[in-house]
Amino acid sequence: MDGLLCADLKKQKAGKDLLNVVDFIRERRSELVHRMGRQVIDQVVDELYSKGVLNTEEKDLVLGTLLPQEKARLILGYIENKGKAACNLFLDYLKCYDQYLFEDLRWTGNITSIKKYTENNVQMIAQDLRNLYLSPAFQKFHPLGEEIDIIFDLETTFSDAVFWKKNTNNRTTNQLKFRDLLDELKNLSVIEGEAGKGKTTLLKRIASLWASGKQPSLNRFKLVFFVSLRSMQKGLYESICEQLLKEPYSLDSPTFMKIIEVLEHNVLFCLDGFDEFKPQDYPETARLFTKNAQYKHTVVLTTRTETLSQVRSYADLLVKIGDLSYNSAKMLIENVLEESLAKSLLTQLEQSGTMKEMMKTPLFVVIACAIQMGDDDFVPRTQTALFHTLHKLMINKNYYKTRDLPEEYISESIRHCGDLALDGIFKSKFDFNIEDLSSQKEERLLLAAGLLNKYAAQRLRPVYRFFHKSFQEYTAGRRLHELVTSSSATEVSKGQMYLQKISTISDITFKYQNLLLYTCGSSKGAAAEVIKHIVGVKDHGTFLQFLDENGESANVETQIQSSAEVEKLRLLNMNTLVERGLTFVYESRSQSALAPEFETFLQGKTLHINSHYIPDYLFYFFEHLPSCLRSLGLIKLKFSGNPFSSNGNEVKKPESENQLQPVTRALIPEPAIKLFYETPWNQTFNTLQITLRDFPDLKAREIKCIGKICCSALSLILHISKSAGITGKLHKILNTCARNVQDLVIESTPLTEEDEQQIVKMFQLKTLHLNDLQTERREGGFIDGMHCLKNIEKLVLENVKMNDAGVKKIAASLKHFCNLSVFHLSRLTGLGNGIEELVNELSSGTCSLQEIKLASCCLTGRTVTTLAQNLHNLQKLKVLDLSGNNLREEAIDAVSQLVDQLTVVSGLKVLMLPFGHNVNSCLGTLVIQLRSLTNVTKIGLQKWRLNDLDLNSLASLVTSGHLEKLQCLDLADNSVTTKGWIAFFGALRKIETGGLCKLTSLDFSSQLELYPEAFMVKEFVQWIVKLHFIHEVVLVNWMFDENDLNMIKNAKASQKREFQLRLTETYQQTNDQLVDLKHLSI
């Protein structure tokens, strides 16, 4: 056991007596206590326990201690007392789980010589790297594998790619050019991209630019390491030497690693291929991104979308590679192909929409070029056709190498290759060995055909791979098609066995989507089998996962079944499933042959159509499968005046035209018109939801087109937002579809008197939602005619300008609304007794209301008292929102009466109460009532000025087992002190699930500035990371310092939590303030 340590100490103290291993640890005790993290300690303890060094009591005591420094002191005490052998084992495991710390311990006492040595050798390493990165061996590469003699050059084939920066919620925010990306490289930058998007080429380009010195933003790095994670077989030092330098290198591992450590941010690691990397096998390399904050290197990591969730929480910068622009694809084709071949392929690009879509992925451009070289008659229509032709090209081109082998043997070997690919997909296996092949003869055949590539350099055993992961997926899909359509019952059974492994919707939409795509694309029969199978899949699977404290995967759905967040993700999963089904049918080119199976698949589902991007498969669907349209439960059609601001974020206009086409004015896109008018479908939709957003101007032809589209459904939901172009023209649209409009939502769009009059003529209208309508209410407008909407079920008037007389007219209209279940009115000022008449009518029992929202509506104590007295008439009430109303001196009496009656509405889910003078004195009664209200999901006590005792009452309510379903808690403008918060968080944290474990949002903003103590921050952090669904935390006036924010950020990263922390009244948007927000967006 002494060998490793003795060897190290000999290097450090040649000619001196060796330190006793116990003394070695004792002398470095202080550094160990301060630097060993909790995770490392727990891992070492588990190892020592498994070897019998620690007994059960000692293990449990260390693992049960919370503070890392205390844990370190305990373990070191045990180890020192157990002697030399135990200390040796401890150091062995420390090296395994934290090599940087281990190396530091070895060099303690000799720092001066190391720094001097480092400065003298950095330039040598840098020059060796530059020589490699500028050499033809690095600059030139075979994009389709060495068996296909096509060589690309980084200088001529790399184009300025498009990148989309993403926020904490994984949504794209703004666009970056390549050089912008280099300027923004952070501690850890994660680059997401599907197969073939050019991730490897991008990182090689970064390394090449650094070596050339032509990119100023890269000159800050003294060393740049391009490391292929998919090729990694050894530790970090060994892999760098094997891939980039030479073996053995002139600097040994300890010296080399110390150089890297000392340089910190001046070292850039370009780590390629996380999706084919196993972090548990290479913990030293994994720590470059999992513990980047400790080691302080600059790291760029590439990964595919399916593995993004494993590293997203560590990222300082998250970027997605965008589509290859037409001009970039054209440049690539012209640089690779001869002029005549390039012209032929570009002609095909112009004629095929599918081809244009596929050319947005660099890999497919490469494949198309390869095919063009070998088959200039090829016209690709689908991804499968592209790969099929490539497969055929590879075999035919290399046939002469295997002409001595029998045809039957060749066919059998190709089938076996398909089996390898298929098994590999289900086992996430992309590296194969000689045992996976049936014989050396089969190895020879598959290598000769180019179906497999062999990697033997610097390996004890060779590894076999398909030239690209996508090609393995195609080969697997090709084989699955052969199995499910085979004439052999045995093969059919085998194929069905593979399909049964695809047992969840998440498997279909994400994990095995490409396998199924290529299976469907291989034949109509295979597509029919796939569609039949996915119809029967109901389980959503583990599409929402987190890691527990033991690092084991756990499914949140099984722990928290009723979460609204899970339901949203289920809905997203179903929407994606419909898109996948459409692409599967399109890929099969089966026309109407699969109509019966596809009708069953689409039954009751929702189809989303974005008018600015209508893919070919939708035209195919409308043309060849029109009968399936009626099977859909809902079609959502979205028109946006700016196609790149659908999420409300402003997008910077790109400088070059090959990035995005500029938007000149709002237009209804021609493809949308073509889809609904030129496609020969003859069916009527069940329900159509049309959204019109950001249209400052619309022409008469466009209004006519919208009106006709609105008429194509039995039931219409019309949502208009921020579209002044509709003003004065809405009545024309509504007039054409007067019989089928069910729901009408208008936001931030002025209306003329004629528009308003047409609205109240829609007698069948069930939902009317008006938001932010500040035009003057005229005589004869919608308020005067509202009583005509006798079928109305939901009436929402948010920030709609009206006076007291208007409120009285609404109150009078309520008598005619027998079916009304939802009534919202908010943000009104200057009202008189009209609001009292409204509350009287609402609570009279005329209609069976389930939701009442009267937020910031000038409510008085008298109106709240009236509501309390009539609450027995509203027994079906689920939502009661009276927030934003200041009852002043009447608050205590009015709120007390309301709270006393709450048990009458036992199904209440949302309770938002008004505020006023000393209203917090009502909290005791409210807490008692909440014990009976078991369905409450949202509570709002804004401006109640809650104090420490009040908060303690709420904590007691939670710890006694109540409020288990609570998802939103609003205690804004409270007067709680740090002592009160410490007690609150401590009480909730003792509950196994963290207390209030289903919270999605909370607002604990303080009335005055609150300066949290360090212990309070720790208690808060330990509680908040237990809330698996929290996405918004508002703590206005909590004066966190930088250390507090870093503690929260690090806890979020280690526990893989995603939430937005807001410390100001409104989100900041200026560039200067965005710097601060990076600390808040955790």
N, C-alpha and C positions, 0 to 999 in steps of 0.2 A: 504493500500500500504506500510505501514511502517513495516509490520510484519517480512519480510525476513531480511531487514537490521538491524532492532532492535535486532532480535535474534542473528545475527552475532556479533553485537557490544557488546551485553551482555556477549557473550563468551569471548571476548577479554578484556573487561573492567568491570569485575564483581565488583559491589560495587561503581562504578563511574557513574557520569552523562553521559547520552547518548549524543553523538555528534549530532548536527543537520545535517540532510542529505545533506543540501546545503553546510555546512562547510566541511562535509566528502569529497565531490567532489572537493571543492575548495582547500583543503589541499593536495589533490592528483593530482592536475591539471597538474603539470609538468610531472608526470609519465604517465598520460593518453595521453597527447599531444605526447609524444615520443614513446609510445608503441601501441596505437590504430592504426591498419592498415587501409588502404583505404577500403578494402572489408568489414571489420567489421563496419566501420563508415557508409558506404552506406547501409548496412543491418539494422543498428539501425535507421538511418534516415527514411528509408521506413516504419519501424514499427511505429515510432513516428508520421509520417505523417498520417498513416492509423488510428491512435487514435486521430487525431486532435490536437496533441501537437504542431506540426509545421505546418505553413501555406504553401501554394504553393511557394510563393516567397522565404521563408527561405529554403525549401527543395531544390529548384532549385539552390540556391546559394551555398549550401554545396556540392551538387552532382556535380556542375560545376567547383568546385575548384580542381586543379590537385594535389597539394602537400598534402600528408596525414597530416602533422603537421598543415597546415593552415586549413584543413577541421576540424581537431580536435578542434582547437581554436574556430572556428565558432560555432560548435555544442555545445561545453561547455558553450560558452557565452549565447547562446539562452536558454539552459536548466537552467542555474543558474538564469537567469532573470525571468523564468516562475515559479519558486518556488518549493516547497517541492514535490508536486504530480508529476511534470514533472521529477524531479531528481530521484524519486523512480522508475518511468517507465524506465528511462534511465538505471539505475542499473540492473533492471530486464532483459532488452534486452542485456545488456553487458554480464551478466552471461550466457545468452542463446548462444551468438555467440563467446564469448572468455572467457571461464570459468577460464583458467589459470590466465589471467590478473585480473579478478574479485577476485579470491582467493588471489592474491598478494596484492591487495588493502586492503582486509580485514586484512591481516597479517602485513601490514606496521606498523612499530613501535614496533613489537614484534618478530623480526627476530632471535634475540639471543636465546630466549627460544625455538623457533621452531627448530633451528639447534641442540640445545642440546637434545631436545626431539626426534628428528629424529635419531640421533646417538644411542640413547638408545633403539630404537625400530626397526631399520632395521633388526637386527639379528632375532628378533621375527618373522617378516614377512617372512624372508628368510627360517627360520626353518619350518614354517607352509607350505610353498610352497614345500620344499624338502620332507617333510613327505608325501605330496600328490603325488608328481611325482614318488616317489619310492614305493608307495603303489600298491597292486594288482589291486585296482579299476582303477588306471591310466595305469599301465603296461599291463594289460590284457584287451582286447576289442573284441567286436563282429563285424567283418568286414562286415557281411551281415545283420546286425540288430539283435536285441536280440531274435527275433522269431526263428532264425535259430541258433541252439546251436553249433556254431563253434567259438572257442576262439583262438585268436592269442596273442602272447607275444612279446613285443617290443624287448626283448633281443635275441630271437631266430628267429624272422621273418624279422627283419630289415636288409637289405643288403646295402653295400656301393654303393649308386646309382651313376649314371653318370649325370653330369651337364654340360651344355654348356653356357658359358658366352656370352652375347650379347652386341653389341655396340649401339651407338646412332641410327644407321640406322636399328636397330632390326635384325641385321645379327649376326650369331654365329661367335665367334672369336677363343676361345680356350676352352679346356676341363678342368673340375675341378672334383676332387674327393670330397667326403663328408667333409673330414677334411680340404681340401683346402678351401672349401666354408666357413667353420666356421672361418678360419683365415682371410677371406676377407670380413666378414660382415661389412657393412658400415652404415651410418646414416639410410638410407632406402634401404633395399635389397628386391627386388620383385622377387618372385619365380613363374614362369609360368609353368603350366602343365594341360593337359587335364584331364577329369574325370577319376579317377581310377589310376592316375600316382603315388599316394602315398604322396600327399602334406600334408595331415593331419598327417600321420605317421611320416613324416620327422620332422615336428615341434614338435610333441610329443617326438621324439627321442632327439631333441636338449634340450628340457626341462629336460628330464630324465638324459642326460649326465651332464648337469649343476648340477643337484641335487646330482649326484654320485661323482662329483669332479674329474672324470677320464679324462676329456678333458681340457688340459691346456688353450686353446684359449678361453674357456668359463668362466674361473675363474676370468676374469676381471669384470664380471657382478655381482653386489651384489644382484640384484633381477631379476628373469625371470618370465614373465607372459605369459602363454599359454592361449589365449583368442579365443574362437570360435565365429567369427563374425556372422555366420549363426544362432547361438543360442541366440544372443544378443537381449534383450528385454528392457534393461534399460540403464542408463548412465554407464560410464567407471568404476567408483568405485563400483557401485552396481553389475555390471556384474562380476567384479573380485571377489567380495565377494561371489556371487551366484555360480560361476563356480569353484573357486579355494580355497576359504577360508571358511568362515561361516557367517551366518547372524543372529543377528547383529555381526559385528566384533569389536574387542576391541579398535580399532582406528577409530575415526569418519572421515567423508569424507574430510573435510578441511585439517586435519593433514596428512591423508594418501596421498592426492594429493600433498601436500607440500613436503612430503618425496620424492615422485617420481620426482618432479620438481628439487629439490636440487641435487639429484643423477645424473641427466642428462644422459650422455653416459653410466653410470654404470647400467642403467636399460635396459633390453632387453624385447621388446614386440614381441611375436610370434603370429601374427594375422592370423587366418586361415579362408579362405572362403570369400574373397572379392567379388567373383562373385555372392554370395547370400546375400550381404550386401547393405543396402541403406544408403549412407553417409548423405543424407539430413535429415534422421530421427535421426541420432546420430552424430551431428556435433563435439561434444567433442572428440569422438573416431576417427572420420575422420581426425581431426587436427593432430593426431599422425603421419600421413603420408603426408597430404597436406601442413602442416606447420612445418615439421620436423626440418627445419633449425632454427626455433625459439625455439623449446622446447628441441632439442638436445638429444633426446633419440635414442637408437639403435632399429630399427624396422625391423622385417622380415615379409613380407606380401605375402600370397599365393593367386593366382587367376587363373582362366581359361583363355584361349587365347582370348575368345570373349570379355572379360572385361579388357584386358591388356591395351588397349589404354587409359583408364580412369586414370591409375596410372603410366604409363610408364614415363611420363615427370617428375615425382617427384623422380624417382629412382636414387640412386647413384650407385647401382649394380643391373643389370638385368640378371637373370639366368633362363634357361629353363631346366626342368627335362628331361633327356634323356630316351631312352628306357631301360627297364630292360634287362640285359644281360642273355644269356642262362644259364650260371652258377648260377646267382642269382636266376633265376626262378626255377632252379633245386633244389637249396638249400631250397628255400621256400616250394616247394612241398614235399621234403623229411622231413622237419621239421613239416609239418602239417599233412601229411597222414601216415597211417601205411605203412610198407615196401611194401607189396604186391600191395596196391592201388597206391602208389607212382610209383612203377615200371611200372604198367599198363599205367598210365598217361604219364610217360616219354617216353614210347614206342610210344604212339600216337604223342607226340611232334616230335619225330624223323621222323615219316612217313608223316607228314602234314606240308607243307610250310605255309599254312594259320594259322594253330595252333601255329606255331613258331612265326609268326608275332603278333598274338593276345597275346601271352605270354609275349610280351615286355611291356604290360600294367599290373601292379600288380593286378588291380581289376579283370582282366580276369583270372589270375592265381588263385585268391581266389575263383572265381565262378567255375572254372574248378575243383578245389579241392572239393567244396561243392557238385557239381554234381557227382563227382567220388564216394563220400561217399554214395550217394543215388541211383546212376544208373551206374554201372560199365560197361554197354554195350554201353554207349554213345560215339559216335565219332563226335566231333564238326567240322564243315567245315566253318561256317560263324559266325559272331557276333550274328546275329539274332537267329541262331540255338542254340547258347550257352545260350542266354537269354530265348529262348522258353523252353528249357529243364529245366532251373532254375525255370521258372514260373510254369511249370508242376510239378516239384519236390516239390515246396512250397505248392501248392494246395493239391497234393496227400498226402504229409507227414502230413498235418494238417487236413485232411478230417474228421478224427474222432471227431474233436472238433465241427463240424457243421453238423453231420450226421442227426440231428433232423430237419434240414431245408429242404424244398422241393428243388429238383434239379433245377426247373425252377427259383426259387427265387435266388439260388446261381448263376446261369448263368446271371440273370439280374443284380445282384449286381456286378459281375465281369465286365459286360459291362459298368455299371455306373462308376466303378473304372477307366476304360479306358477313359470315357468321362471326368472325373476329370483330369486325366493325360493330355489329349489332350487340354482341355481348359487352364490348367496350363501352358503348353508349349507356347501357343500363348499369354498368359498374363504375362509370366515370373513369374509365381506363383508356389512356391514349398512348401509353408506352407498352409495347409487347416484346416478349423474349423468344428465344429459339424454341422453347417448349410449347409455345402457342402455335407453332407451325408443325405440320404433320411430318415434314421431311426436309432434308437439305435441297431436294429437287424442287419442292414447292417454294422454298425460300428463293431459289434461283429464279423461278418463274415470276413470282410476284415482284421481285426487285427488278427483273428485266423489263417487265411491263410498266414499271413505275407506279404500281398500285401501293407499294410500300417503299419506304426509304430506310436504309440501315445506318445507324450511328455507332461506330465502334472506337473512334479515337479517344484515347485516354480513359478507356473503360475496361474493366475486367470482363464484362459480358456485354455483347452488343445489344442495342435497343432498336426496335423496329417501330416506325410511325407512318401514318398517312401524311402526305405533304402538308395538309391543312386540316384543322378540326372540321371545317365545313365539308370537306371531301369525305371524311370518315362518316359524317352524318348522312351524306348522300348515299354512300356505299351501303350503310346500314338500312336506309329506307328502301333502296333497290332490293336488298335481300328480303326485307320484311314483305314487300310486295310479292316477291316470288313465293314466299311461304303461304301467305293467306289466299293466294289465287292458284295454288298448286293442285294438281289432280291427285296427289298423294294425301290420303287422310292423315298420315303421320306428320307430314309437313304442315298441313293446315292446322292441326292441333298445336304444333310448335309455334306457328305464327300467332294463333289465338292466345297462347300462353304469354307471349311477349306483350300483346295488346292488354291483357289483364293486369300486367305490371303497371300500366298507365292508368292508375286507379283514382286520380283526383283531378279536379278542374285545373289546379295549379300545374300538374304534370302536363296537361294539354296545352295550356296557355304559355308556359315558360320552359319547363325542363325538357320536354320532348317535342316541342313545336316544330323544330326543323326535321326531326326524324319523321313525324307524321306528314309534314309538307312534302317531303321527297317520296314517301310511300304513296301518297295520293297522286303525285305527279307521274308516277311510274305506270299507272293503269287505272281505268275506270273501275274495274272490279275491286282493286285494292282500296280505292277511294270509298266505295260503297261499304266495305267492311269497316273502314276507319270511322265513317259517319255513324254507322249502326252502333259501333262501340261507344263513341263519345256521347251519344244520346243517353245512354244508361249511366253515365258517370254523374254522380250527384255530390260527392264529398268535395269540399273546397280544398282540403289538405292544409299543410302547414305553411301557408303563404305569409303568415305573420309570426316570426320567431324571435326569441331572444336567448341569450346565454345566461344560465343561472350561475350562482357563485362557484359551482364545481365545474363550470365550463361545458355543461351538458346542454344539448338543445332541448327546449321545451316549447310546447305549443300553447300560445296564449289563449286560444279559443277554448281549450279544455279547462282552463283555469277561470276565465271570466267570460261566460257565455253570452251575457246580455249587453256587452259593450256596443255603443253606437259606432265606435271606431271600427270594430270588427265587421259590423254590418256594411259600413261604407266600403271596406276592402272586399267584401263578398260581392257587392254590386260592381265594383271595378273589375273584379275577376270575371264576372258574367259578361260584362261589356267586351272584355278582351276575348272571351270565348267565342262570341259572335263573329268578331273580326277574323279569328283563326279559322272558324268554320267556312267563312266566305273565301279565304285564301286557299283552303284545302280544295274546295270545289273548283275554284278557278284554275288551280294548278293541274287538276285532273283533266281539264278541257272536255268534260263529259256532257256539256250542254244540258239538256233536260233529262238525261238518263237517271240522274240521282234525285229528281224532284220529290218522289215519295219519302225517301229517307231524310232529305233536307227539310221538308215541311215539318216532319216530326221534331227534328233538331231545333228549328227556329221557334217552335210553339211558345208563345208568351214572352219571348225575349225582346231585348231592346237593341236597335241598330243606331249608331251615331254616325252622322254624315257632316263633315266639315266642308262647306262649299268651296273653300280655297284649296282643298286637297281632296280630290275625288279620284281614287285609284281605279285602275282598269277593272279590278275584280267587281266593283260596284256596277259599272256599265254591263259587264258580263252577266251579273246577277239579274239586273232589271230586264235584260234582253232575253236570256235563256231560261230563267226560273221565275217568271212573273207570278205564277200561282203561289209561290212561297211567300210573297209579300204579305198576303192576308194572315199568314201564320204569326207574323211578328206582333207582339203586344204593343210596341211603341217604336216609332221612328223619330229620332231627334235630328233635326236639320238646323245647322248653325250658319248664319250669315254674319260676317264681320267686316266692317269697313276697312279695318287694318288687320290682315290675316295673321300678323305676328304680335298682336297685343291682346290675345284672347284671355290672358290671365290678369289683364289690367296693368301690366308692366310696360313702360315705354321702352321701345327698342331703338337703339341708336342706328341711324341709317348708315349702312356700310359705305366705305369709300370706293370699293371696286365693284363693278357690275357683275362680276362672276361670283359674288357672295350671295346676294339676294336681289331679286328684281324690285326696283323702287315702286312704291305705291303712290300714284298720282292723285286719284280721287276714288271715292267709294263707288263701287259698282257691284251689281250682282254678277258673279263670275259666269262666263259662258259655259264652262263644263257643267255647272249646276242646272242651267237652263236646258242644255243638251240632254242631261240625264233624265229630266222630267218630261221633255217634249219630243225629243228626237228618238229616244229609245222606244221601240214598239211594245211597251207593256200596256196591259188593259185591265189592271186590277185597281181596287180601291183599298187604301190603307185602313187599318182599324183606328189607330190614333197617331196623329202627327203633331209633334212639338216643334214649332219654328221659332228660332231666336234671331232677332235683328239687333245688332249692336254696333255702335259707332258709325252711323251713316249720317254725315252732315248734309248730304244732298242725294236725292233720288229722282231720276227722270220718269216720265210718264210710262215709258215702256217697261221699266223695272217695277214700278208699282203694279202694272198689269200682270207681269210675270209672277210677282209675289201673290197676288190675288188668286191666280189660277192654281198655283201650287197649294194654297190654303184650301182650295175646293177638292183636293184629291184624297181627303180622308173623311171617314165617317164622324170622327171626333177630332177637334183641333184645339191645341194649346198654343197661344200666341204670346211670345215674350219679347217686348220692345224695350231697348235700353240705350240711352244716350244717343238718340237718333233724331236730331232736329229735321232731318230730311223727310221724316214721316209726318211732321206737323202739317195740318191742313189737308193731308192725303190719307190719313188713317181711315176716314169714313168710307173712302172708295174701296179699300181692302176689306173692311168689315162688311160692307154691303154685298160683296161677291160671295162671302162665306157666312152669311147671317145664320144659316141653319145648323152649322156644325161647330161653331165656336163654343167650347165648354169653359175654357180658362183664359183670362186676359190679364197679362201682367205688363204694366207700363212704368218704367223707371227713368227719371231724369230726362223726360221728353215732353216739351210743351204741347198742349192740345188747344185746338180752336173750338169755338162753340159748336161748330158743325160736327167735329170729332166727338165731342162729349155727348151730343144729342144722339149720335149713332150708337154709342156705347150702351145707353139706356134702352135702346130698341132691341138689344140682344136678349130677348126674353128667356132664352134657354140657358143663359150664362150661369155657371155654377161658382166660378171663382173670379173675383175682381180685385186686383192688387195694384194700387197706385202708390208710387213712391217718389218723393222729391218733386212735387208738382206745385210750383210757386206762381203760376199765372193767376190773375184775378178771376174769382168765380163770378160768372155772369148769370143773369136771369135766363132761365131756360137751359142751363147746363146740366151736368150729370147729377148734381145734388138735388136739383128740382125734380128730375125725372127718375131718381133712384128707386122710388117706390114701385116702378114697373118691373124691376128685376125680381120677380116673385119666386124664381127657382134658385136664387143665390144661396150658396152654402158657406162660402168663405168671402168675407169682406175685409180687406186690409187697406187702410189709408195711413201711410207713413209719411209724415212731413208734407202734408197736403194743405195748402193755404186755404183757410176758411175762417169765418167769423162766428159769433155766437148764434146768429140766425141760421147759419148753415148747419151747426151742430143740432139745433132743434129740429131741422128738417130731416136730418139723419135719424134722430130719435123717433120721429113720427113714422118714418119709412120702416123701422124695425117691426112694426105691427104687421107688416105684410110678408115678413121673411120667416115663414114657418119652418123652413129647412135650414136656417142659419145655424152653423156649428162653430164657426170661427169669426171673431170680430176683433180687429186691431185698429187702434187709433193712437197716434203719438205725435209729440212735438208740436203742441198748439199753445198759443199765448193769448192773453187778453180776453179770456172767456168769462161769461157771466153765469147765469143759472141754467144755461143750455146744457152744460155738462151734467147738472143734477137731473134734468129730464132724461138725458141719455142713460145715465146709470139706473134710473127708475125703470126705464123700458127694458134695458138689458137684463135686469134681475127680476123682471116680472114673471118669468116662466113662459112667455109667449113662444120662445124657441128653445130648443134643447142645446144650449151652448156648451162646447167643450173647451174653448179657448177664449179668454178675455184679456186683452192687453190695452191698458189705458196709461201709457208711459208718458210722463212730462206733459200732462193734459190739464193742468190747473185744477186737479182734484182738491177738494176741501175736506175737512173733517166730517162735515155733514154728509157728503156723497159717500165717503168710505163707510160711515155708520149705516147709511141706507143699504149699501151693498152687503154689509154684515148681517143686517136684519133680514135680508131677502136671500141669503146664501142657501137656504133650504130649497129654493126654487131651482138651484143650479147643481144638483147632485151629480151630474155627469161631467162636471168641470174638471179638466186636467191641467189647464194652464191659467194662472192668475198672475198677471204682471202689472203692478201699480208703481213701478220704480220711477224715480225722477220727480216725484210729486212731494213738495214740501208742505206738510200739514201744520207746521209751526206749533203754536201752543195747543192746538187741538189733537196733536199726534197721539199722546198717551191714551186718551179716552177712545179715539176712533180706532186705533190699531189694536187696543186691548179687546174691543168688541169684535173686531174682525178675527183676531186670533182665537178667541173663545169659540167661534163658530166653525173653525176649520175642519173639525172632525166630521162635519156634515158632508163634506166633499172628500170622501175616503180615497178616491182614485186620483187625487191631485198629484201631479208630477213636477210642475214648475210653480214656484212661489217666489215672487219678487215684490217686496213690500215698500211702501212709501216711508219717508223719514220726517223728522221734526224734532222739536225740543224734548230732550231726555227720553226719546223713544226707546233707548236701550233698556229701560226699566221693564219693558214688555217681554224681554228675552226669556225670563224664567217661565212664563206661561207658554211661550212659543216652543221652548224645549220640551215641555210636557206634551204639547199637542203633536209634536213631530214624532213622538214615540208611537203614535197611532197611524201616522201617515207613512206607510211602509213603501210606497211607490215613488217617493220624491227623488228626482234626478237633478234638480237645479234649485238652489236657494240664493236669493239676493237680499242682502241687508246693507245696501250702499248708504253711506253717510249716517249709519246708526251710532257712530262714535263708540264702538265696542271697547271695553277695557279688559284688564287681565282677568277679572272675575268672570266676565261674560265669556271670554274665550275658554276659560276653564270649564264653564258649563257646557259649551259645545263639545269640548274634548271628552267630557264625561259621557255625553250622549253617544258619541262615536264609540268609545271604548266599551260601552254597555251593549254594543251590538246593533245599534240603530244607524240609519242613513247608509246602509250597505249599497244602495243603488245610486248614490249621489255621484253625478258626473261634473257638475259646475257649482262652484262655491264663490260667491262675490261678497267680500267683507270690506270693500273699499272705504277709504276715509275712516279708518279705525284709530283708536288711541292706545293700542296695546304697546307695552314696553318690551324691551329685550327679555326681561325676566318672564313675562307672560308667554312670549313665543317659545322660549326654551322649554317651559313646562308643557306647552301645547305639542310641540314637535316630539318631545321626549315621550309623552303619553301615547301618541299615535304610532311612534316607531316601535313600541313594545308589542303592538299587535303584529302577528306573524306576517300578514299581507301588507303591513305598512299603514293601515287605517285609511279610510277613504280611497281604497285601492283602485276604484273605477274612475277617479277624477280625470277629466280631459282638459279642464281649464280652471284656473283659480285667480282671484284678485285679492291680495292681502295688502293693498296700498295703504300707506300710513297718512294720517291727516297732517302730521308734522314730520320733519326730517328724523329718521330713525337710523342710529349708528349701531349696526349689529356687532356684538362681541364675537370673538373668534369661536367660542364654544357654541354660541347660537348658530353661527354659520355651519359649523360641523353638524349640529343636530338637524338643521334644515336640509343639508345635503344628504345625510343618511336617510332622511324620510323621503325626500323628493325622488331619489333614484329607485325607490320601491314602487313608484307609480308608473306602471308599464304603459299607460295610455295617455299620459299628460302631454299636451302639445303647446299649451300657452300658460305662462306664469307671469302675472303682472304684479310688480312690487315697486310702484311709484313711491318716491321719497325714502326708499331703503338705500342708504348711502354706503354701498359696497366699495371697498378699495380693490386694487388690482389683484392682491393675493386672494381675496374672497372670490372674485370672478374666476381666477385660475383654478381654485379649488372646485368650484361648481363645474367648470369646463372639463377638468380632469376626471371628476366623478362620472360625468355624463359619458365621457369616452370609454372609461373602464367598464361601465355597466351597460354600454350600448343603448343609451337613452337619447331621444330626439325631442327637444321642446324649445320654444321661443321664449326667451326671458326679456321682458320689457320693463325698463326702469324709468321711462318718461311718459308723459301724458299721451303723446302721439309718436308714432314711428318716425324716425328722422330719415330724410331723403337726400340731404346734401352730401357731396363727396367727402367733405371733412368729417361729417358725423358717421359716415359709413364705416370709417376706421374703428370707431368705438363700437359699432353694432356687431362687429365680428366677435366681440367678447360677449355680447348679449344674446346672440343667436345660438343658444345652446339647448 
